[in-house]
Amino acid sequence: MMNRRAAMLLMAAGLSAAVPASAQVSFEGETIEFWVPFREGGGTDVWARTLAPLIRENLPGEPVVNVVNNNQGGGIGGSNEFARRMEADGSMIFGTSGSIQIPFLLRDPRVRYDYADWTPVFASPSGGVVYVPADAGIADASEIMEIAGTGARYGSQGVATLDLVPLLAFQLLELEVEPVFGMQSRSNALQSIQRGELQIDYQTTPSYLNGVQPLVEEGDMVPLFTWGALDADGNIVRDPTFPDMPTFPEVYEMVKGEAPSGPAWDAWRAFHAAGFGAQKFIMLPAETDPAIIEAYRAAFEAIVDDPEAMETLVGGIGVYEQIVGEDALTVAKAAATEVPEEAEAWVLNWLSEAYNFSQ
C-alpha cells in the first residue's frame, strides 16, 4: 500500500509534468544583455530599443533588459564577439540584421560566427527607403536619373553587407553612384547626408521613421522609393509602411520602360529576400535549455498578441507581420541564410570585378 509521502511525491511530479517547461523559468532579479552589433541610432538599434521594454514585461520574472551596442568591424566584429562570449543561460540575446546575414552568405573571411550555432526566438521583416536632399532638386522617383553622371556619393558599410542591395539596385538603374566606404552604421550615413557629404542614401524602416521622416516633414529630404516588401508568394509588393511610395521594381520599369529581368535582377531579388524578408532576428545560443527558448518564444508570442504592444512596435519599426513560433522561425531563418547558387555566383563575380571583393 502506498504511504502518504510517496503519494504526495507522485502528485507533485504529476503537477510538474502538467506545467509547460517555460512556466518553470524565471528571470526575476536578473539582467538580460540584448546585444546589437551596431552603433546607437541605426535601424537595428531602434528596433532593439523598441522591443526591450516589451521583452521585460513579457518574460517571466520581468528582468531588466539592457541594449548593448558593440559595433566593431561594421557589425561583423560585434557578431564575432557575441559568438565568442555568448552564454547559453538566457542572459544574453543577439539582434542580427541583413548586414550580418549577407557577409555570412558570401563567406566573408572576417566572419567567425555561424547561424547554425544560433536559435531564433523572434524575427522582423523590414523595408528600406531611398531618399535625397531637397536641394538636389528632385521631386520624386520619376526624376531619379537626374543624379546619373553627377558624381553622387552614397555612404556604405561595405559591399558584403546589406548595402549589397542598394549598390546592385543603383547598378541596375545605371545611376553611376560613387560609394563611400567606411560607414560604421547607417546612422553614420544619415549624419553625413545632413552635412552635405552624400547625395543619396537609404535607411531601413526603423531609422527612416525615427531619423529621416522628421527631416522630410521639415522639407530637408525627399523620399523617392522603397525596396518593396514580400507577399506570401514571394512577390515584391508595395511596402505596407509606405504604401504611397513606388517600389524599386516599379522605378526600374519607370526608367527603363520594361520590367526588370536577367541574371543581375535575379541576384538582386535573391539578396533582397534574404536581407529584408526576415531582416532582424533575436537569437539565443543553440545549446540553450529548451525551457528557456520556449520562455522567450512565449514572451514574443504574447507581445504579438497584445494590441498595445503591437501599436508600440508599429510606431517604432513599421507595419510588418512579426514572425513568431518555432515552425515559422525555422522557415524564416532558412530563407535569410540561403540563396540560390546561381545568384550567389553572379554576385561574387560582380563584386570581384566591380569592387575587388574576394572571399
Buried (B, 14 or more C-beta within 10 A) or exposed (E): EEEEEEEEEEEEEEEEEEEEBBBEBEBEEBEBBBBBBBBBBBBBBBBBBBBBEBBBBBBBEBBEBEBBBBBEBBBBBBBBBBBEEBEBEBBBBBBBBBBBBBBBBBEBEEBEBEBEEBBBBBBBBBBBBBBBBBEBEBEBBEBBBBBBEBEBBBBBBBBBBBBBBBBBBBBBBEBBBBBBEEBBBBBBBBBBBBEEEBBBBBBBBBBBBBBBBEBBEEEBBBBBBBBBBBEEEEEBBBBBBBEEBBBBBBBBBBBEEEEBEEBBBBBBBBBBBBBBBBBBBBBBBBEBBEBBBBBBBBBBBBBBEBEEBBEBBBEBBBBBEBBBBEEBBEBBBEBBBBBEEEBBEBBBEBBEEEBEBEE
